[in-house]
Amino acid sequence: MPTALSVLDLATVARGGTPRDSFAGSVALARAAERCGYRRVWYAEHHNMSSIASSATSVLIGHIAAHTETIRLGAGGIMLPNHSPLVIAEQFGTLETLYPGRIDLGLGRAPGSDQKTMRALRRDHQSADRFPQDVLELRGYLTGESLIPGVRAVPRAEGVVPLYILGSSLFGAQLAAHLGLPYAFASHFAPDALHQAIELYRSGFRPSAQSEEPYVMAAVNVFAADTTEAAHEQRTISYRDRARRMITRRASGEPFTDAEVDAFLASPGGAQLASMTRYTAAGTAEEVHSYLAEFAASIGADELITVHHAADIDDRVRSVELTAKGVQAPR
């Protein structure tokens, strides 16, 4: 399987755990990925979600970089409409200066939050419409070719901070193609437009200073364990917990039982929620390898971003280790 492997770490806060525990787990996961030869680990910007601790994404990247040696680290992604392009350029210029040759910057246009949180972020409904212009402004700061006369990002790293466009729709594919940037599709939770978006990206790609050819990345959920049964149990537990967080609470405040969650996911009303995790590999190392190879071939992926969801950090680390066996491309 000639496809490179990377990891998306959501810095999950386990039930009964703390964000501090989550960050310790993220360090362990990144060290495992580094040890096993993964190309990069990315962290996503989410807000007002008690189960995800990566809201201050650039701060977390710096923390992980200080506890690893060689693996690339970055944002997958920064939701650029939440921020000033200058501030993001300063943050990632600082990271690249501190950890040269190791920092990536993936960019998305979604809020990474709900409507109330979006307003608390001081974001307006037109913010997403400015995303293409904001990407260009940010790239200008990072390359020393500012589009705003008299304004520059300090520090600006000597090395390159490569940009990636993230998306789950055709818009991101078209923008990445137009700008000549690598494209990462969020197929781990929004799979519907995957094949159409990748085809559109490749057909419309224009070479740029960063990328002469299209570069396709796609995210896929993974539960790798020593036995098939253990992997499927981890998948069941994880996806039940995910569903509980997304289903509206009942008036009594009592949590839904496992049986009730399973019944909902099997119903027409839960079909869309269940379909979000369509692309999931679960099983032994060999079974996961087979699934990932077929998935990568179906879209001609250059790189797979694996998302390991097991509830226990030791199980996530083991999943990273097993997934890496025999499938890594040269870095």
N, C-alpha and C positions, 0 to 999 in steps of 0.2 A: 504493500500500500504506500505509494509515493507521496501521500498527502501529509503535510506538517500538522502537528497537534499543538493546541494551546488550551488554556483554561480560562473560563469566566468564573470568578469567585464573587458571589453575592454577599459575602461577609454575613452569613445567616446567623441570627441570634436564636439559639435553640430554646425550646420551651423550658422555662426555669433557669435559663442562663442569662448572662449579662453581655453588653457590648464588649467589655474587656475580654471576656471569654471568647467572643467572636473574633476579636483581633488576634488573640493568641492562636486560634484555629487557622486564621488566614496566613499567619507566618508559617505554621506547620505545613499548610497546603502548598504554599509557594516554594518552600524548601523541597518538598517532595517533587513538585513539578520541575524544579531546577535539577534535582538529583536524577530524575528520569529522562531528562533531555527535551522537555517541552520547549516550544519556541518562545512563548510569552504567557503572562497572566494578566488579565484585565479585570477592572472593577467598575461597577456601574453606578451612576448617580440616581438614587431614589430618595424621596423625601416623605416624611410622615408615615413611614411603614415600620412598625415596631419589630418586625422580623428581619429587617435588612439594615445593616449598620454602616453602609458605604456612602452615606450622604455627603460627607466631606471628602470627596473622592481623591483629590490631589494630596490631602494630608495623609490618607491611608496609603497611597502609593509611596510616599516618602518613607513612611514607617516600614513598609514591607521591603523597600529597597535597602534600608539600613540593616535589615536582617537577612539579606540574601547577597549573592556575590556576582552572578553573571546573567541571570535570566532577564529578559526584557519585561518591563512592567508598564501598565498604562491604563487609560480610561476606555471602557467599552460600554457606555461612553459618558462623556460630558454632554449634558443637554444644553447646548450653546444658547438657545433663546432665554435660558434662565440667567445668563451672565453677560457682562461686557466682554467683547473679544479681547480687549486690552488686558483685563484682569486674568483671563485664562492664559494669554500669551506670557504674562509675567509669572504665573504659577508654574507653567510647564517649562519656561525658560530657566526658572530656578531649579526645577527637578533635573533637567538635562545638564545643567551646570554642576550639580552635586553628584549626579550619577550618569556620566557621559556614556552615550551609546546604548542606553538601556531604556529610554522612555518613549512610549507611543502616545498618540492622542487621537482617540476615536470620538467622533462627533455625531450627535443625534439632535433631532428637533422636537421630540416629544417633551412634555413637562416632567415626566418621571414622578408624577404625583396626581392628586385629585384636584378638582377645581378650586376648592377653598385654599389648599396649599399653594396652588399656582398663584393665587392673589397674594398670599402671604410672602411669596418670593418676589413680589412687585412685578410680576410678569403680566402683560396684557394679551388679549386674544390675537393681536396682530404680530406678536413676537415671532411666531413660526414663519410668517410670510417673509421675514427679513433673513431667514436662515442662509440662503445662498450668499447674500451680501456680507453677512457676518462671517461666514467661512473665508471669504476672500480677504476681509479685513484682518482676520486672525492670521491667515497665512502670510500676509504682508508683514505683520509684526514679527513673526517667527523667522522670516527670511531676511529681515533687515530692509525690506522694500515697502515701508509703510504707505498705506493709501491715504492716511491723514497727515497732511504736511505739518512738520514740527512735532509729531508725536511718535515716540518709539517705546518699545517694551524693554524694560531694564529689570533684571539682566536678560540679555539675549544670548543664549548659549552658543558656543562656537560650533557645536555639532548640530545635526539635523534632528528636529522633532517631526517624524513622519505623521501625516494626517491620514485618517481613515474615515470614510462616510459609513454610518450605521443606518439601517433602515429595516422596515417590515412592509414596505409598499413600493409602488413603482416610482414614486417621487425621488426617493433616495438613490435608486438605481440610475435614474436619468441624471441626477446631479453628479454622482460619482463618475459616471461616464464622461460627462461634459467637462469636468475639472481634471480628469485623468488621474483619479485617486483610487486606491483599493476600496472594495466594497464588502461590508460585512452584513449579512442578513440575519435577523433575529428569529430564525426558524425554531428556536427552542420554546417560544411561546406564541409566535404569530406566523404559523406555517403556510397560510393559504396562498400567498402570492410568490412563494419561493422560486419556482421554476420560471415563471414569467418574468420576474424581476431580474434574475440572473441572465436570461436570454437578452433582455432589453439592455442591460449593462454592457454585455459583451459586444452587441451589435452597434452600440452608439459610442464606444470608448474612443477617446481622443488622447493620444500620448501627451505626457507632461514631463516637466523636469523631475518630478518624483517617480513616475511610473511610465515606462515605455509601452507596457502591455497590461491588459486587464489582470486584476488579481482578486480572486473570489474567495471569500471566507464565509462559512455558514456555521451557525451554532446548533448543537445537538445535545439533548439530555442524556446522561450516562449514569447507570447503576452497575458497576462491575464488582463482583464479589467472588469468593472462592467456590461458591456453589450457585447453581441457577436459582435454587429455592431462596437462598439468602438475598440474592439480588432482587428478585421479584417481591420479596417481603419488604425490602427497603423502599422499593418503588411504591408499593401500596401505601405504606405509612406516610411517605413524603407527599404523595398526591392527595391523600385524604386531608392532611394538614393544610395543604395549599387550598383545597376546596373550602375547608372550614373558614379560612381567612377571607374568602371571597364571597361566600354566601351571606346574605343579610341575616343578622342575628334574630332569633325569635323573641317575641315580646317578653317572655319570662327571663331571658338572659341565659338560660341553660344552653350549654353547648350541644351540638348535634352529635348523636352517637355514630359509630362507624357504620352501622347498618343503614342509618338514615342518609349519611353522606354517599355511600355506595349506591343507594337507590336513586338519589338525586342525579348522580353522574350518569346513571344508566337511563334516565328519563329524557324525553325530548327537550325539556327545559335545561338540563345539564349537559346536553350534547356539545354545545359550543365550548363550554369550559373544559370538558374532557378532550375535545379536539385540539386544544391549545398545545398539548404535550404529545402530538402525533409523532414527532420525531424523537423517539426515545430508544436507546440501546440498554438492555437489561439482561444480565447473565454472567457467565464466566468470561475470562479473558478472551477465549477463542470465539465465543458467541458475540461478544461486543465487537471484536475485530471484524468479524464477518459483516455485522450490521453497518459499521462505520465505513467499510470498504464499499459496500453497495450504495450507501447514502452519498458518499463522496463522488462515486462514479456517475451517479444519476444527474449531478449538476456540474461535473468537472471541477470540483472544488480544489483550490490550491492549498487550503488550510481549513481544518475543522476546529471550532472553538467548543470544547467540551464543558458541559455544566454538570457538576457532580452534586446531587441533591440529597444524599443520604442524611438522615437526621443527626447521626453521631459523627463527630469530626474524624475519629479513627476510621470509620467506614468510608468517609470521603477520601481520606488519604490513601486508603487501600484501593479504592476505585481508581484514583489517579495512577497509582503504581501498576495495577493490572492492565489498565487501558493502554499504557505506554509500551507494554511488552510486545516487541516485534513489529510495531507499526510506525515507529518514528522515521521520518525522512531526515537526511542530514541537515544540520542547522546552518 
